[in-house]
Amino acid sequence: MAVGTRHTSAQTVPPRERVELILSQLDRLPTLPAVAVRLLAITTSEDSSARDVVGIITADAALTAALLRMVQRADRGVRAEGMTAVRAVTLLGFKTVRNLVLTVHVFELLGGVSSEAGRGSHRQALWMHNLAVACAAELLAEHVQWPVNKSDAFICGLLHDIGKIALDAAFPKSYARVIERVEGDRACICDAERALFGMDHTVAGKRLLARWGLPAATADCAWLHHQIPNELPPSLASVDMVRLVHAADALVRRHGIGFSGYRSDYDSLGPTDDLELGHEDQQTIVSHLPERMQPFLDALGFGDSEPILTVESLLRANQELGRINAEMAESHRGRELSAAILRAAGRFAEGRTAHETVSEVCVAAAACIRTLIGVDTALALVFDDLAGCAHVGCSRGGAATGTIDVLDSSEARDLRRAMGGTTMVHDSPMSASDEWETLWNRFGDGGDFDHLFLWPLMGPEGPIGAIVFSANESAIGPLRAGEAAALPMIFGLALAMALARSRSDRMAEELVELNRRLREARKNALQTKSLSMIAKMADGAAHELNNPLTVISGRAQLALTGATDAEIARSLEIIVEQARRASTIATDLMAFAKPPPPHPITQSLGAALQSMRQHWDERFGATADSIVISVTDPDLTVHADPVQLEEILIAVVTNALEACSVPTARVEVNSPSLPSDDTVRIVVRDNGVGMEREVLEHALDPFFSYRPAGRGRGLGLSRAYRLAEVNGGRLWLESTPNIGTTVFIELPSRADSK
């Protein structure tokens, strides 16, 4: 059932439930066509023949044409005029034909390539990336000695990023903003999706593929392909396939085929480290990609059905329904009322799938009651005590879709209290209290009603929700019969199982998210601990060095006053000069170890940046073309110690200018807008030599410098990092060899934002 969404008026709906509302919109997308499902079943059967496959494909003229084009492109020594569909299937093989059909159907299912300006290019690039990963995964499967099937690898690779295309198809305007942020801010696409939708494409892809009834390995690859392979649990049945798709994805992204939009630290990992493939093998695989992809690109225009799944998650409900149906048919075979109840319950049970959300089951239960008793509108509600909310589904006659919503904790608590004060009789409906009338006025048809009824829904341990509808006494005759008492039990059991599935999915997704946050926190903690240890060592060393340096300098100056020999006097002057230089180094070490406490003020960011220009002009002879300063908002402020802010900017821009070739140096200093007004970001981007990964990893370490000897002590960026920290901000770098380096500085924008 396609389910629409209404925006909840409550501002305190749990974030997890808002995610569920967004995920429910994916149900507006069509399900996998029956021809693709049937072909998948036939091509995995050992008893299938080429004619079985041809019988399905020839019913679709477009698929037949695509199949013949594919075999004509292949170097098989076959003349086009002598080619038939049967011979094409025999030559290409079942698996190749299956891959072609699935590719074409999924492409058409999700809208192909949009004709809207600005959307078609990135949609086509997303498909190009998915197809490249599919072919790369298939090629990798041919080289590695792992228990993975190369045709299954193709499908898992093709659908690994299906969540991006599904979100784009369901929310085109919102997803265009995601693409814009990825391309404009060089943000990770997963972070951009989570910021806008509350979840990323991996969760959307997992839910969509599971709903389509594809194998669990396919959904696992869509869900987990961004995870570090070695951190996946060995007990995961599809761990080898997930690792293979992860490697294929990294290999394709490394060579820039299509558009992935995903940027993370994992990109720096060797994509085939676990596969024992050398550089030449990887290049061979990449070189074969165009040939392997081309037939599918041609098919996409770039160059009767069987049940999908039994409803395993509702098996217990169906068994209970079968028992009730048998008893009712045995004792009330001739009664029209019993037959009507049986049909209603059967339709409800048959329409359930293993991946419905709680709100969707509510809509189905409301629709069942509405049809059975002939009313225009009915509501179904179930309490989710673990999440502290309530799910609502509304079915209205004449509407193509149902309406779903989530009540916040306060509303759910009031309704739960109203139910607790009522004698729980679920054999037949009862009059609803005032609290339920308030709910009806919000979700119902908005007109006058005869009488409002409440029918409690029973779970394994008691009432878990209710059906609400408006009718006169005579209309609810079917629900007064004893046979109807089974309905709230069936509805309640289905809802209890949907709640259990939802909680299980939620826990699994939260575990993956917690694992991601743990890795980030561990990395930051290690860096902070390392800098703290270096700071303590530097502080101790500086104290120990200053005393002997003072003695050396004093004795040398004393000897200099009585020196008569010019050569000896010159040597003593050098000793004094070098002792003073060493003392300065010790002082710098102490300043790094214990920076002075900041005295922050709120100041204009634009004015602070412009005041730095004179320093850079005098030191480097920089021109207006060499240093470009821009601020998105002239009223933008930064709350920091002005002296320390100046030191941070001087260190970062000096480092950028020294990394550039003087005649063509170009350093951009700007402040792009951020989603939060509490933070201001300063971005310093240069066109210098850039850094290799090994250099970038140590760029913020004290005393580290990859410049020629004598160019500096390696404290500039590390001290800037320390000063950003003590002012309540942070500093990090991105760099690409031969392209340049970008330094990001984030600081509080005002006094109360720290």
Secondary structure, 3 states (H helix, E strand, C coil): CCEEECCCCCCCCCHHHHHHHHHHHHHHCCCCCHHHHHHHHHHCCCCCCHHHHHHHHCCCHHHHHHHHHHHHHCCCCCCHHHCCHHHHHHHHCHHHHHHHHHHHHHHHHCCCCCCCCCCHHHHHHHHHHHHHHHHHHHHHHHHCCCCCCHHHHHHHHHCCCHHHHHHHHHCHHHHHHHHHHHHHHCCCHHHHHHHHHCCCHHHHHHHHHHHCCCCHHHHHHHHHCCCCHHHCCCCCCCHHHHHHHHHHHHHHHHCCCCCCCCCCHHHHCCCCHHHCCCHHHHHHHHHHHHHHHHHHHHHCCCCCCCCCCCCHHHHHHHHHHHHHHHHHHHHCCCCHHHHHHHHHHHHHHHCCCCCCCHHHHHHHHHHHHHHHHCCCEEEEEEEECCCCEEEEEEEECCCCCEEEEEECHHHHHHHHHHHHCCCCCCCCCEECCHHHHHHHHHHCCCCCCCCEEEEEEEECCEEEEEEEEECCHHHHHHHHCHHHHHHHHHHHHHHHHHHHHHHHHHHHHHHHHHHHHHHHHHHHHHHHHHHHHHHHHHHHHHHHHHHHHHHHHHHHHHHHHCCCCHHHHHHHHHHHHHHHHHHHHHHHHHHHHCCCCCCCEEEEHHHHHHHHHHHHHHHHCCCCCCEEEEECCCCCEEEECHHHHHHHHHHHHHHHHHCCCHHHCCEEEEECCCCCCCEEEEEEEECCCCCCHHHHHHCCCCCCCCCCCCCCCCCHHHHHHHHHHHCCCEEEEEEECCCEEEEEEEEECCHHHC
